[in-house]
Amino acid sequence: MLEEVTVNDSETVNAPRNVSIRTLLVLLYCVFALTGVLTALPGPWLPILSKKWMLTDTQTGSVIAAQFLGNMIGCVFAVRKLRSSLFLGLALMLLGTCGLAFLRWPALRVGFFCYGIGLGLSIPATNLLVATLLPARRAVSLSLLNCVWGVGAISCPTLIQIAQRFGSVEGMLLALGLGAGILLILLAACHWPELVPNTQPYPRRTSSLKHLLIFAVLFFLYVGAETCIAGWITIYAQRSFAEFYVFTPSTVTYFWAALILGRAASAYVLRWTGESSLYTASVALGLGALVLVLEGHSLAAIILGTILTGLALAPIFPLLLSFASGPLLSRKNGGWVFACAALGGAVLPWATGKISTIYSLHSGLMIPLAALFSLLMVSFWLPHFTERRQALA
């Protein structure tokens, strides 16, 4: 039986319990910031590794493949027992990250694979733990949680630069591993709310395989679209306006900054609007903003479209997690849904590159545009939306 964090109805929630839950939430948010840093680590570090070990592009790509494969394996088992998945994930992040500080090529791939499994275990488990600890504010708390992940991801290049300045990337890796170890100890020592079996089943229509398949498709499409935009937008801007681009910051910086700001802002927007309405508006705005990027005739238009795209995409993943948390928590074998998200992050950017090679990058970026359109269409089969339409009828 899948373990879920609940508070017994017969038990009065007192101040000490509230303090322990707040402490637990702070630690979980710290874990998620660390996963953001480690997820983004290959991007800024691979050029350094490639130069140090004189790697070919194929060898460099195998590093990303190792992390991706580990992530998928971890996701498959992540939601069977949430707390155990979190603890094991932190332990593997500790082992893998510290291993990177000492391993040489080609054994380095073992370190990436190891902490990739840790990420696959920790990210879904942390999302679902936060969703169960704050069920009344699920969408808001998940938006803030994923905002913290973005802060960790965007800070990774800066950490690499600082480590290079002091000549000790290995020291930075050991510090990250130590951070994972400290969080593991603190979480193990922390007072957790009583863990009781989820004896109140969700309605069959909510927990059916059909709806889990829909969520798997939505996760695949969203993560794939976000990864496509983040991975290719800078190259697109450079190729479109090479004569002006040298004077501007990296375009993807605007995207990540807007994504983080949007996730923080969506926590407040949800006070005045419903989750379904925000989801629909966000996907529609994302479609329009990406069209502005693709059809923009100036660098300013591309940058503006990139910022609007980041703001629009920001609430979508936390909202999907909020919608999917019920079906996922009612089944002990739903980890494959999160694995589909990782698969989308690998397949769609690869497909964009393939189309770009044959035709043009402008044509390749039709892939994330089609993914966003599909996100809007598939959502009409979601239980959350069908129940809303029935209530309005």
N, C-alpha and C positions, 0 to 999 in steps of 0.2 A: 504494500500500500504506500502510495506516495505520501511523504511527510509534508505537512503544511503548517505554517505558523499561524495559530489561532489563539484567541483569548476566550476562555469559557464564559458563556453568558451569565452563569450564576455567580461569577467572581467579580467583585467590584474592582475596577482599575484604579489603583491608588497612585499617589505621587511617586513612590520608589519605582513602581513598574513603568510609569511614563518615562522616568529618567533612564531606566535601563534600555527601553526601546529607543530613546533618542541617542544614547551612546552607541547602540548597535547600528543605528542608521548612519551615524557619522563614520563609523568604521567601514560600513559597506560602501559609502560614497568614496572613501579613501581607496578602497580596493578597486573601484571602478575607474578612478583617475589613473591608478597604476596600470590597469588593463589598457587604457587609452594610450599611455606612453609605450607599452610593449607592442601593441598592435601596429603603431606607426614606426617602430624602431627600424625595420628593414629599409624604409625609404631613404632617410638621411645617412644611414650607416653603410649601406651597400656600396656606394662609390668609394668609401674609404677602404672597405674590405677588398673590393675589386682591384684597387691600386696596390694594396699591400701584398696580396697573394697572386696578383697578375691573372685574374680570373677572366674567362671568356664570358660572353653574354649568356650562353647556355648554362654555365656553372653558376653565374650570378642568379639567373632565373630559378635554378634548383633550390636556392635558399628560400625564396618566396614560396615555392611549391612545398617545401618541407613544413614551413609554418602553416600554410593553408591546409595540408593534409592532417597535421596534428589538430588544428582547430576543428575540422570536420569530425574527427574521431571523438574529440572531447564533447562536442555538441550532442552527439548521438546518446551519450550516457548522462548528460548534465541534469536532467530533471527527474531522475529516478528518486534520489534523496538529496534535497537541496543543500542542506548543511554539510553533508559528507562531500558533495560535489565541490562546494566552495573550499573546504579545507584541503581536499586533494589537489584542487586546481592551484591554490596558493603554494602548496608544497612543490608542485611541478614547476611553477614559475620561479620559485627560489632555486631549484636544482638546475633548470635550464639556463636561467640568466647568469648564475654564477659560473656555470660550465662554459658559457661564451667567453668569459674573461680568461680562461685557461686553455681552451681547446684550440687546435690548429686546423687548417684546412686539410682534408675535407670533413674532419670530425665536427667542425662547426655546425654542420647541418643537423647533427644530433641535438645540439642545444636548442636550435630553432624549433625542431620538431617537438622536443620535450616541453618547452614553454608554450608552444602552440596548442598542445593538448590541455595545458593548464588554462589558457585563455578560453578554449572551447568549453571547459567545465565551469569556469568561474563566471563568465559573462551571462549566460542564460540563468544560472542559479542565482546570481545577484539580482538580476531583473525580477525574477519571480519572488524572491524573498522580500524585496522592497514592496512589490505589489501586494503581498499577503500581509505584511506588517502595517500597511496603510491602505486598507481596502476602500475606505470612504474617499480617499484622495489619490486614487490609483494613477489616473492619467497625469495629474500634476506632479506627483512624486517621480514617476518614470521620466517625465520631461526634464526635470531637474537632474535626475541621475544621469541621463544621456548627455545633458549639457556638461556635467563634470567629466564624462568620458571624452568629450570633444576638447575640453581644456587640457586634459592629459595628452591627447594626440597632437594638438597644435604646439604644445610646449616641447615635444620630443626633439625637433631640429635645434632648438635653442640649447637644450641640454647637451646635445652632441657637440655643438660649437663651443660651449663652455668647457666640456671635457677635452676637446682638441687643444684649446688654448692652454690648458694646464698639462697637456701631454699625457692624459690618463683616461682614455675611453674605458679601459678595463676597470678602473676605479669606479666610474659611473655605473657600469654593469653590476659590480659587486654591491654598490649602494642600492640599486634597484632590487637586487636579490635580497639584501638585508631588509629592505622595506617590506617585501612580501613575507619574509620570515616573522618580522615584528607584528604585522597585521594578523598572521596566522595565530601567533601566541595570544594576542589581545582578544581575538574573536573566540578562541577556545576557552579563555578565562572569563569572557563576558557572560553575564546572566541572560539567557535566552528565554523568551516567553515559552510557556508550556507547549511542547510539540505533541499534537494529538492527531490521530488519523482523520482524514477527510471523510467523515461518515455521512455528510449531506451531499448526495450526488447531484451533479448538474443535470438539467433536462437532457434527454437523449439527443434532441436536435442540436444542442450546444456542444456536446462532447463527441458527436459522431465523427467518424473517419472522414466523411465528406467535408465537413467544415475545417478539420485540421488540414486537409489537402488544399483548401482555399487559402488558409493562412500561410501554408508553405509556399504557395505560388506568390502571394503578396510579399512575403519576406524576400523571396528570390528576386522579384522584380525591383523592390525598393533598394535593397542593398546593392544589387547590380547597377541600378541607375545612379545611386550616390557615388559608387566607386568609379563608374565611367566618367562622371563629371569631374570628380576630384583628380582622377588620373590623367585626363586628356585636355582639360580646359586650358591649362597653361600652354601646352604645345599648340593648341588651336589659336590662342591669342598671339603667340610668337610668330606662327606661320602667316597669320592674317595681316599683322601690322608689325613686321620685323623692324621697320625704321623707327617706330615710336616705343616699342616694348621695352627697350633697354632702360628707359627712364622711369619705369613703373615697378612696384613690388610684384612678386609672383602672383598671378591671377588666382591660383588656388588658395592663397592666403585670405583673399576677400571671401572666397566661398566658405572656408572653415570658420572664419570670424563671424560671418552672417549666420551660419548654422548654429554656432554656440549661442549667439545673441537671440536667435529665434527660439531655441529650446528654452532659454530662460524666460523669454517673454510669453511663450505659450502657456506657461504655468499660471500666468495672470489672466491671459485671454480666456482660459477655461472657466474663470469665475463668471463670465458674462455670456458664454455661448456653450452649446452642447458639443460633445466629442464628435458625433457624426457630422455636424455642420462644419466644425473646424477641419475635419479630415477632407471633406469634399472641397471646401474653399482652398485648402493648402495644395491639393493635387492640381486643381484648376489653375491656381496662380503659378505653380511650378511649370505647368505646360506653357503658359503664356511667357514666362520669364525665359525659359529655354529657347522658345521661338525667337525672342529678342536677341539672345546670344547668337543664334545661328544666322539670323537675318540682319544683324547689326552691321552698319556700314562705317563704323568708327570704333576705335579702341574704347572710348568712353561708353559706347552702347554695350559692348561686350562686358565691360566691368560692371556696369549697372545691371545688366541681365544676370550676371554671375551672382551679384549680391542678392538680387531678388529671388533667384533660384535657391540660394542657401537659406534665406528667410522662409521661403515657401516649404522646402523639404523638411525643415526643422521639426515640426510637430508630428510628422507622419509616422516615423518608426516608433516613438513612444505610444502613440495612439493605437497602432497595430498591436503592440505588446499588451496594452490595456484591454483591447478587444479579445485577444487570444489567451489571456491569462486564465480565464475560466475553463475553456476546453483543455488547455495544457495542464492545469493543476488537477483536473479530474482524471487524467490518464498518466500512468507511470512510464509510458514508452513514447512520449512526445518529443524527445530530443531531436529526432530526425527533422522536425520542423525548423529548428534553429540551424541544423546542418544545411538545409536548403538555402538559408540566408548566406552562409559562407560560400556555397556553390555559386550563387548569383554573383557574388563579389569577384569570382574568378572567371566565370563564363562570359558575362556581358562585356567587361573590358577587353577580353581576348577577342570577342566577336567584333567589337568596335575597331580594334587594330587590324583585323583581317580585312574588313570592308574598306578601311582607310588605305590599306596597301593596294587593293585592287582599283578603287575609285578615288576617294578623297576623304580627308578627316571630316569634312562637312557631312558627307554621306554617312560616315561611320557614327557620327553623333546622332543620327536618326534612331539608333538603338536605344539610348536612354529616353529619347522623346517617345518612342513607341512603348517603352516600359511604363512611363508615367501615364500615358493614355490607358494602358491596360490596367494600371492600379485603380483608375477611376471606374472602368467598366466592371472589373471583377468584384469591386466593393459592393455592388448591388446584390450579390449573393451572400453577403455576410449576415449572420443572425442579428447583429447589432443594428443593421440598417433595415432588415425586413421587419423586425419588431417595431421599429420607429414608424415605418410606413403603415403598419397595421394599426398602431395607436392613433395615427392622424386620420385614418380612414373612417 
